[in-house]
Amino acid sequence: MPDAGCAVVLVEHHVDFVMGIADRVVVLDFGHVISAGAPDEVRRDPRVEEAYLGLSAAAANAPASIATRSPGPIRRARRAPA
């Protein structure tokens, strides 16, 4: 819709869906912007991988046999500052 001068704000957790339709993506982690840009750039951002997959940057770049991903919740929620 950029050609029409319109923007749509989509709040969604299905990453493949968002990455497939968006021209620009902004990723939040606990209310803070951790990455913004084209979907391909954001998908490769180590901060996004760590926040949403629970992987460190080193593990995210390791071969699949080393970096295993759990299908369930993999991070404990951080406490909000007092």
Buried (B, 14 or more C-beta within 10 A) or exposed (E): EEEEEEEEEEEEEEBEEBBEEBEEBEBEBEEEEBBEBEBEEBBEBBEBBBBBBBBEEEBBEEEEEEBEEEEEEEEEEEEEEE
